[in-house]
Amino acid sequence: MPDIDKEALRREVDAALGHNRAAAQAQQGPQRFIPGPGTTIKHVIGVVSGKGGVGKSLVTGALAVSLSRAGRKVGILDADITGPSVPKMFGMGGRHARAVNERIVPLVSKGGIKVMSTNLVLENETDPVLWRGPMLMGALRQFFEDTDWGEIDYLLVDMPPGTGDVALTVFQSLPVEGIVIVSSPQDLVQMVVGKALNMAAMMDVPVVGLVENMSWLSCPHCGGRVEPFGPSRLAETAEHVGIAALDELPIDPALAAACDAGTFEEALPEGFVAKALDQILAHEELEG
């Protein structure tokens, strides 16, 4: 295999994502991103967590599939730019987005969900993303403004963990109308959820509710409920911070294997995020 010209690859990616423009604009403060011609996005929902490793991408994917099954047109903007995992879940590993008439065409899953992610523009999905703040912001702008999303009802934004540059830009520059916070049943959960909640409050973004992942698993011998990380803290935490308690999601080895195999969309059980789905659709009905 010939050696990769890493410098040429960096220049190519910079040019494709408009990083030089992003660096020049970084000093101008936050700007609202505007979808390009031919794109209509009715609702933008962020999926956030105060820390990594809680399964935020899993919840994003589950919400996307559930909304699609409910008859909505859905897209996923994978804003976890340095650690994207959505494409692999949807069987897009090794595939690439293409450009048509200076617009990026997102990949489409078997069920019709449109996906845009860093891994879809890198030559190799295992290449590290060694980009500084302005370059990350430029990629995020391109994924929102210069991607041909078409007409979609819901754009789900899979946020990076924590409260760094990319999360701040999403809140300031995208028309986010609500966020779903993802946690796990561990000791520091209230502090971690509080960080995400406080950032949303500072940015004046409403909270849809709290989803607890890895809450329990089914015993392979008796079928009973096992709580490997201790009792669920969903209701306690949601009440403490004053938001809606949504779904307690299980640890499901079959679903984890489906994520690795790219068959997540087909394998997701019905009703997996039923409460979160109902909460999102209830808001839609109120607007209607």
C-alpha positions as CSV (number, residue, x, y, z in Angstrom):
1,M,0.0,0.0,0.0
2,P,1.5,3.4,-0.9
3,D,2.2,5.9,1.9
4,I,-0.6,8.4,2.5
5,D,0.4,12.0,1.9
6,K,-1.0,13.3,5.2
7,E,-0.4,16.9,4.4
8,A,-2.2,16.7,1.0
9,L,-5.1,14.9,2.8
10,R,-5.3,17.7,5.4
11,R,-5.4,20.3,2.7
12,E,-8.0,18.4,0.8
13,V,-10.3,18.1,3.9
14,D,-9.7,21.7,4.8
15,A,-10.7,22.8,1.3
16,A,-13.8,20.6,1.3
17,L,-15.0,21.8,4.7
18,G,-14.2,25.4,4.3
19,H,-11.8,25.6,7.3
20,N,-10.0,28.7,6.0
21,R,-13.3,30.5,5.9
22,A,-14.1,29.2,9.4
23,A,-10.8,30.5,10.8
24,A,-11.5,33.9,9.4
25,Q,-15.0,34.0,10.9
26,A,-14.0,32.6,14.3
27,Q,-13.2,36.1,15.5
28,Q,-16.6,37.4,14.6
29,G,-18.5,35.6,17.4
30,P,-21.4,33.2,17.1
31,Q,-23.4,33.2,14.0
32,R,-26.7,31.5,13.1
33,F,-26.3,28.8,10.5
34,I,-28.8,28.9,7.7
35,P,-29.8,25.8,5.7
36,G,-29.0,26.1,2.0
37,P,-31.4,26.2,-0.9
38,G,-33.7,23.3,-1.2
39,T,-33.4,22.3,2.5
40,T,-36.3,22.6,4.9
41,I,-35.8,21.4,8.5
42,K,-38.9,21.6,10.7
43,H,-37.4,20.6,14.1
44,V,-33.8,20.3,15.5
45,I,-33.3,18.2,18.6
46,G,-30.0,17.8,20.3
47,V,-28.9,14.7,22.2
48,V,-26.4,15.6,24.9
49,S,-24.6,14.2,27.9
50,G,-22.4,15.8,30.6
51,K,-19.7,13.0,30.1
52,G,-18.7,10.4,27.6
53,G,-19.4,6.7,27.6
54,V,-23.1,6.8,28.5
55,G,-24.5,5.8,25.1
56,K,-25.5,9.1,23.6
57,S,-25.1,7.9,20.0
58,L,-27.2,4.9,20.8
59,V,-30.0,7.1,22.0
60,T,-29.7,9.4,19.0
61,G,-29.9,6.4,16.7
62,A,-32.9,5.0,18.6
63,L,-34.8,8.3,18.5
64,A,-34.0,8.6,14.7
65,V,-35.3,5.1,14.0
66,S,-38.4,5.5,16.2
67,L,-39.3,8.8,14.6
68,S,-38.8,7.3,11.1
69,R,-41.1,4.4,12.1
70,A,-43.6,6.9,13.2
71,G,-43.7,8.3,9.7
72,R,-41.4,11.3,10.1
73,K,-38.6,12.3,7.7
74,V,-35.4,12.2,9.8
75,G,-31.7,13.2,9.5
76,I,-28.8,12.8,11.9
77,L,-26.1,15.4,12.1
78,D,-23.2,13.7,13.9
79,A,-21.7,16.6,15.7
80,D,-19.4,14.4,17.7
81,I,-16.8,15.3,15.2
82,T,-13.7,13.8,16.7
83,G,-15.4,10.6,17.8
84,P,-18.2,9.8,15.3
85,S,-20.0,6.4,15.7
86,V,-23.3,6.9,14.0
87,P,-22.3,5.8,10.4
88,K,-21.1,2.4,11.6
89,M,-24.3,1.8,13.5
90,F,-26.3,2.4,10.3
91,G,-24.1,0.2,8.1
92,M,-22.3,3.1,6.5
93,G,-18.8,2.1,7.5
94,G,-16.2,2.7,4.7
95,R,-18.7,4.7,2.6
96,H,-18.3,8.4,1.7
97,A,-20.6,11.3,1.2
98,R,-20.3,13.0,-2.2
99,A,-20.6,16.5,-3.5
100,V,-23.0,17.6,-6.2
101,N,-23.1,21.2,-7.5
102,E,-21.1,22.3,-4.4
103,R,-23.5,20.7,-2.0
104,I,-22.8,17.7,0.2
105,V,-25.1,14.8,-0.3
106,P,-25.7,12.8,2.9
107,L,-25.8,9.1,3.0
108,V,-29.2,7.5,3.4
109,S,-29.9,4.4,5.6
110,K,-32.0,1.4,4.5
111,G,-34.9,3.0,6.4
112,G,-34.5,6.4,4.8
113,I,-32.6,8.2,7.6
114,K,-30.1,10.8,6.2
115,V,-26.7,10.9,7.9
116,M,-23.9,13.3,7.8
117,S,-20.7,12.7,9.8
118,T,-17.0,13.3,9.8
119,N,-16.3,9.7,9.0
120,L,-18.1,10.1,5.7
121,V,-15.7,12.7,4.5
122,L,-12.4,11.2,5.7
123,E,-10.4,9.0,3.3
124,N,-10.2,6.4,6.0
125,E,-12.6,6.2,8.9
126,T,-9.8,5.3,11.3
127,D,-7.9,8.6,10.5
128,P,-7.7,10.7,13.6
129,V,-9.4,14.1,13.5
130,L,-6.6,16.5,14.6
131,W,-8.5,19.7,14.2
132,R,-8.5,22.8,16.4
133,G,-11.6,24.8,17.3
134,P,-12.1,26.9,14.1
135,M,-11.7,23.8,11.9
136,L,-14.3,21.9,14.0
137,M,-16.7,24.9,13.7
138,G,-16.2,24.9,10.0
139,A,-17.1,21.3,9.7
140,L,-20.2,21.8,11.8
141,R,-21.2,24.7,9.6
142,Q,-20.7,22.6,6.4
143,F,-22.7,19.7,7.8
144,F,-25.6,22.0,8.5
145,E,-25.6,24.7,5.9
146,D,-23.9,23.0,2.9
147,T,-25.5,19.6,3.2
148,D,-28.5,18.9,0.9
149,W,-30.8,17.6,3.6
150,G,-33.9,18.2,1.5
151,E,-37.2,18.3,3.4
152,I,-37.0,16.6,6.8
153,D,-39.2,16.8,9.9
154,Y,-36.5,16.2,12.5
155,L,-32.7,16.7,12.5
156,L,-31.2,15.0,15.4
157,V,-27.8,16.4,16.5
158,D,-25.6,13.8,18.2
159,M,-23.5,16.2,20.4
160,P,-20.0,15.5,21.7
161,P,-19.8,14.8,25.4
162,G,-19.3,17.7,27.8
163,T,-19.7,21.4,27.3
164,G,-16.8,22.3,25.0
165,D,-16.5,24.3,21.7
166,V,-18.7,22.2,19.5
167,A,-21.5,21.9,22.0
168,L,-21.4,25.7,22.5
169,T,-21.5,26.3,18.7
170,V,-24.5,23.9,18.3
171,F,-26.5,25.8,20.9
172,Q,-25.5,29.2,19.6
173,S,-25.7,28.6,15.9
174,L,-28.3,25.9,15.2
175,P,-32.0,26.4,15.8
176,V,-32.1,23.8,18.5
177,E,-35.6,23.7,20.0
178,G,-35.0,21.0,22.6
179,I,-32.5,18.6,24.0
180,V,-32.6,15.0,25.4
181,I,-30.1,14.5,28.1
182,V,-28.6,11.0,28.5
183,S,-27.1,9.6,31.7
184,S,-26.3,6.3,33.4
185,P,-27.1,5.1,37.0
186,Q,-23.8,6.1,38.7
187,D,-22.8,8.1,41.7
188,L,-21.9,11.4,40.0
189,V,-25.0,11.4,37.8
190,Q,-26.6,14.4,39.3
191,M,-23.5,16.5,38.9
192,V,-23.0,15.4,35.3
193,V,-26.6,15.9,34.3
194,G,-26.5,19.3,36.1
195,K,-23.6,20.4,33.8
196,A,-25.6,19.6,30.6
197,L,-28.8,21.2,32.1
198,N,-27.0,24.4,33.2
199,M,-25.5,24.8,29.7
200,A,-28.9,24.4,28.1
201,A,-30.3,27.0,30.5
202,M,-27.5,29.4,29.8
203,M,-28.2,29.0,26.1
204,D,-32.0,29.3,26.6
205,V,-32.7,25.8,25.1
206,P,-35.6,23.8,26.5
207,V,-35.0,20.2,27.9
208,V,-37.2,17.4,26.6
209,G,-36.2,15.1,29.4
210,L,-33.7,12.6,30.8
211,V,-33.0,9.2,29.4
212,E,-31.1,6.7,31.6
213,N,-29.0,4.3,29.6
214,M,-27.4,1.0,30.9
215,S,-30.1,1.0,33.6
216,W,-30.6,-2.8,33.7
217,L,-30.2,-6.1,31.9
218,S,-32.2,-9.2,31.6
219,C,-30.8,-12.2,33.4
220,P,-30.0,-14.9,30.8
221,H,-31.1,-17.6,33.2
222,C,-34.3,-16.5,34.8
223,G,-35.2,-13.4,32.7
224,G,-35.4,-11.2,35.8
225,R,-34.1,-7.7,36.0
226,V,-30.5,-7.2,37.0
227,E,-29.1,-3.8,37.8
228,P,-25.3,-4.0,37.4
229,F,-24.6,-0.4,38.3
230,G,-27.1,-0.3,41.2
231,P,-30.7,0.9,41.3
232,S,-32.0,3.3,38.7
233,R,-31.5,6.9,39.6
234,L,-33.6,8.3,36.7
235,A,-36.7,9.4,38.7
236,E,-34.5,10.8,41.6
237,T,-32.2,12.7,39.3
238,A,-35.0,14.1,37.1
239,E,-37.0,15.3,40.1
240,H,-33.9,16.8,41.6
241,V,-33.2,18.9,38.5
242,G,-36.8,19.5,37.6
243,I,-37.1,17.8,34.2
244,A,-39.1,14.9,32.8
245,A,-38.0,11.3,33.5
246,L,-38.2,9.4,30.3
247,D,-36.9,5.9,29.4
248,E,-34.8,3.4,31.4
249,L,-32.8,1.7,28.7
250,P,-31.4,-1.8,29.2
251,I,-27.9,-3.2,28.4
252,D,-28.8,-5.4,25.4
253,P,-25.8,-7.5,24.0
254,A,-27.8,-8.2,20.8
255,L,-28.3,-4.5,20.2
256,A,-24.6,-3.8,20.9
257,A,-23.7,-6.5,18.4
258,A,-26.1,-4.9,15.8
259,C,-24.3,-1.5,16.3
260,D,-21.0,-3.2,15.4
261,A,-22.5,-5.1,12.5
262,G,-24.3,-2.0,11.1
263,T,-27.8,-3.6,11.5
264,F,-28.9,-1.3,14.4
265,E,-31.9,0.0,12.4
266,E,-33.4,-3.4,11.8
267,A,-32.5,-4.8,15.3
268,L,-33.9,-1.9,17.4
269,P,-36.9,-3.3,19.4
270,E,-40.2,-1.4,19.1
271,G,-40.8,1.0,22.0
272,F,-37.2,1.2,23.0
273,V,-37.4,4.9,23.6
274,A,-41.2,5.2,23.8
275,K,-41.4,7.9,26.5
276,A,-38.8,10.1,24.8
277,L,-40.6,9.6,21.4
278,D,-44.0,10.5,23.0
279,Q,-42.5,13.6,24.6
280,I,-41.1,14.8,21.3
281,L,-44.2,14.1,19.3
282,A,-46.4,15.8,22.0
283,H,-44.5,19.0,21.4
284,E,-45.1,18.6,17.7
285,E,-48.8,18.3,18.3
286,L,-48.9,21.4,20.5
287,E,-47.2,23.4,17.7
288,G,-49.8,22.1,15.2
